[in-house]
Amino acid sequence: MRKLRTFIIIGLLILACFILQSSLFRVVTFGGIGPNLMIALICSLALMFGDIYGASIGFLSGLLCDICFSSSGVLGLNALIYAMTGFLAGKFEKLVFPEDVRMPALCILAGDFLSGFMSFCLNFLIRGRMVLPYFLIHFLLPEMLYTFLISLLLYPLLLILYRKYMRPIRDSEINYGRKKKQVL
């Protein structure tokens, strides 16, 4: 029951972040740059659940982005990039203290850089359309800063949801209230 609830909540979170990123944050931009809510969500959930969940969430989120607005015309490119980002972020699950928002925010910052750089390499560099320093200064760094600031608000909300509704139940918690039968 708890796993089903977790999958439903994750699906709703992916949809909510996708809708916010494609509607509200396209209007509320600074210099034409908006935050990457999908990366913030993927990295946050990967830090909470681990690498396999992170890769799965990243793949589904990227596939949704590819289906709705693929800039390169290649279906699955964002799915690959987001899955790799989620997998790598999930590798830090055991190293991050959930209460401290600084480390997850830095992980989201690194995940945004990684996904932006991979997207640049796969979309623009191969075609020879853009120079890397220009892309870094005018697109990637402002997006990273905006995503970082949004993640300072998003991560604590996701942590509350995780603790209240999605956290896996451990065996020690299941058997905590039960007393073993004593054999005489």
N, C-alpha and C positions, 0 to 999 in steps of 0.2 A: 504494500500500500504506500509506503514511504517513497519507494523508488518511482512509482507512477506519479505521485505528487511532485517529486523532484523533476521528472521529465516534463511534466506539464508547466511547472513554474519556469524552467529553463526555456522552453519553447515560447512562453509568453514574454519572457525577458528579451529573447532574441527579436521577436516581433515588435515589442515596444521600442527597443533601441533602434531597430531598422526604420520604423515609422518616424521616430524623433529625428534620426540622422537625415532621412530623406525629405523631411518636411520642415520642421521647426529650425533645425540647425543649418538648413540651406538659406534661410532668411536671416537668421542671426549670425552673421559672419563678420570677421574682422579682416578687411582687405581681401575679401573673396575667399578666405580660408575658414573652414569650420572644423569642429572636433571630429575625431573618429571614434564614435561611441561603440562601434562593433569591436574594435581592438580593446577598448577599455573593458567591455563586458567579457570578451574572450579571455584576456589576461587575468581578470579578477576571478572568474570562475575556474580557470585552470589552476590558479594558486590555491583555491579552496578544495578542488576535487582531484587534481593530479593531471598527469600528462595525457592519459588516454581520453578522459573526459574533455580536456582542453583541446586536443586534436579533433575530437568529434564535434564539439561545439563550434570550433573554428571552421571546420569543413562545412557544416550546415549553414553557418552565418555567411561564409564566403560564397556558397552556392546560391543563397538567396540574393546576395548582392550581384552576382554574375547574371542571374536570371532577369533581374529587374533592370539593371543598367550596367551592362558590361561595356567599358570604354574601348577595350582592345578587340572586341568581336570574338574573343576566344572564351568559350564556356569552361569554367573550372579554374581559371587563373587565380582569381581571388580566393577560391576554395582551397587551392594548394597553398597560397601564401598565408591565409588565416589559419589553416590546419597546422602548418609548420610553426607559426607564431604561438598558437595555443599549446602545442606539444612542448616547445622549448620553455614557455612560461610555466607549464605544469611540472617541469623538472625541479623547480624551486619550491614546490609545495612544502617539503619538510624543513626548508631553511627559513621560511617566513613566519613571523609571529603575526597572527591575524589582527591583534589589537593595535599594532603599530601601523599606521596608515602610510608612513614614509616609504618603507620597503616595497609594498605593493604599488604605490604610485611611481616609484622608480622603475619597477618592473614593467608597468604599463608604458612608461616613457620609452624604455628600451624596446618593448614590443612594437610600439608605434614607429620607432626608427627602423627597426628590422623589416616590418611589413612595407613601409614606405620605400626603403632602399631596394627591397626585392621587387616591388612593383615598378620602380624606376628602371631597374636593370632589365626586367622582362618586357616592359612596355615601350620605353623610350630609348634606352641606350642601344639596344639591338638595331633599332631603326635609324639611329644617328640623328634624332630630332632635337635633343636637348643636351646641354652641358651640365655636368654634375654639380659644380659649385652654384650655378644659377638655381638649379632645382633645390638644393639644400637650403639656400638662404631665403628664397622667395616662397617655397611651398612646404618643404618638410619641417623645418625648424618652427615656423609659426603654427603648423598643425600639431606638432609635438607639444608645444607650450599650451595650446588651447585644450588638447586632450588631457594633458597633465592636470590642468586646473579643474576640468570637469571630473576627472577621476578622483580628485580629493572629495568631491561630493557624492559621486556614484558608488565608490567602494564601501563606505560605511553603510549605505542603504542595502547593498548586496550582502554585506556581512550580517546584517540584522535578519534578512530573509533566509540566509544560509543557516544561521543558528536556530531560527524559530521553526522553519519548515523543511529544510533540505538536508540537514546534517545526517550522515549515516549513523545508524544506531549500532553501537558496539555490543559484543556479547556480554561484557561486564555490566552494561546498563540494562540489558534485557533480564538478566538473572539477579539484579540487585535486590529487588523487593521480595523475591521468593526464598523461602527457607527450604532447605533440603530435608527430606524425610529421614528421621533417625531410625535406624534399625536396632532393636534391642536384642 
